[in-house]
Amino acid sequence: MARRTAEEIQEGSAQQIPREQWSEFLNEFTREHRGTHAAVEILGGDDIGHAIETQDRPLDGVAADTKDGEDVIWITFGATPDDHLNHGVHEAKTLWLRQPTGGAGATLAIEAKDGTMTLVELSSEAYALPPGGNR
């Protein structure tokens, strides 16, 4: 997968998703991309730097929990219970979508209030899970 920086996500064809549309947008994103292999990268300050949380795992879904001002975006991976992984972005403040470019798939960029950027980079490869229905 092509590695992208936070600045590359935010410029050009990146689309910022308004907070009030996060749940609906992420439900549709999950329906379209469930099973696509993906990676999660975390870009942050001195404490984090650049870390790869996971890579080449089938995406199960992405969801937003915005009730009571929690603003958590959950990213779930795995084709089986043994392969299951959840990653939460707490105090999310901004969500972007970068459409596929070249040989790379779509990328979600989630910025937290502390400035940490989480990138969910989708592969352009075949799906490992069946497409999801209404979740």
N, C-alpha and C positions, 0 to 999 in steps of 0.2 A: 504494500500500500504506500502511496506517496505521502510523505510526512508534510504537514502544513503548519505554519505558525499561526498564532492568534490573529496577527495583523492581516495575513493573507485571507483568513476566513471572513474578517469584517469588511474588507474592501471588495470592490468589484461587484460580483454577482451575488454576494451574500444578502440574504433577506432576514431582517430582524422580525421576530415574531412577538407581537404585543402580549403582555402578561395575561390579559383576559382571554386570549386565544390559545394559551399553552396546552390545556387539556385536550381540546378538540383537535388541534394541530398534531399533537403527539399520538393521539389515537389513530389518526389517519396515517401518520408516518409509520406507526407500528404495523397497520394493515398492509401497507405497501412494501415494507422492508423486512418483515419477520422472517428469520432464517438466513438473512444475508450475513456473511461473515464480516466481523467488524473488529476494531481495536479501540481501546480507550486510552488516551494520553492525557496526562495532567501537566499543565504548564503553570508554574507558580513562582513565588519569590524565592529567597535564599533557602528557606526551609525545605521546599519541594524541588525546585529546579525543574527538571523534565523527567517525568516518570511514565512508564508504560504499565498501566494497571492490568490489561489483558490484550491479547491479539489473536486474530484468526479464530474467533469463537462465534457461533451462530447467535445472532441477536434474537432474543425472545420478545422484547418490548421496551418502550420508553414511556414513562407516565409522569405527570406533574401532580403534586399535592400542594395546593395553594390555599387550603382552608386555614383559617385562623392566622394568616400571614406567615405560615411555615415556609413556603416557597422552596420545596424540595423536589428535585427532578430525579427519578429513579430509572436506572438503566439495568435491564435484566438480560442475562445471557444463559444459554445452555439448551441442549436438545434433550437431556435426560436429567433426573434429579441429582445424579452423581456429578454432573457437569454444570450445575447451577451456580451462578454468580450474580450478586446484586451490587451495584455501585450507586451511591446516593450523592448528589450534589446539593448540599445544604446551603440555605440562604442564597439561592440562585437569584440573580437580578436581571440577567439578559440572556436571551436565547436567539441564536442565528441558525439559518440553514444555508449551506453552500451547495448548490446543485452539482451533479457530477461534472467533472472536467477531464478531458483526455482519457486516460485509462483508469482514473480514480473514481470511486463511487461518491455518493453524497456525504457531506460531513455536517454534523450538528456541533455547534460550539456553545457551551454553557458557561457564562461568567458568574462567579459567586461574588458576594459583597466584599470579600477580602482580596479580590483581584485575581484569584486562581481561575484558570481557564481549563475546562474539561472538553476534550475533543472526542467525539464519537465518529470514527472514520469508517465508512462502509466500503467493502470490497465491491468490485464489479463482477465477482465470481458468482456461480450458481448457488441457489438456496440449499441449506441443509435441513430446514424445518418446513413443514407445509405452511402456506400462507395462512395467517390468522383470520378468523371471522370477526364478528362483533365481540369485543372484549369488554 
